[in-house]
Amino acid sequence: MRNSDILIAAGGFLLVAGAIAKAASRSHETDHTYVRPAGRKEMSAPPRHWDMVDEASDESFPASDPPGGY
């Protein structure tokens, strides 16, 4: 195989890899304008078991801080 063949194959690979990466980045785009209010009654499919720990965790999401009621 000549050097030019290797360069052409490598260039094609990079083009395909770039197209795949671009398509993958678009698939992760979501609308972050809606945030559900906290609480079990606000869920579309609430769990059967819901206690104070679940409530505190739900109220603190998406904050990085742990719930303060412990």
C-alpha positions, 0 to 999 in steps of 0.5 A: 500500500502506498503512502497516499492510499494510507493518507486517503484512508485515514482522511476518510476515517476522520471524516466519518468519525467527525460525522458520527461525533456531531450526530451523537452530540445533537442527540443529547440536546434537550429542552431544559426550560421545564423543571418539575415541581418537587413532590410525589403528587407532581410526578406523572408516575409516582412510586408507591413508597415515598418517605421523608428521605425521598421527599428531601432528595426530590426537593434538593434535585438538581442541586449538588448539595445534600438535603439539609433535614438530617 
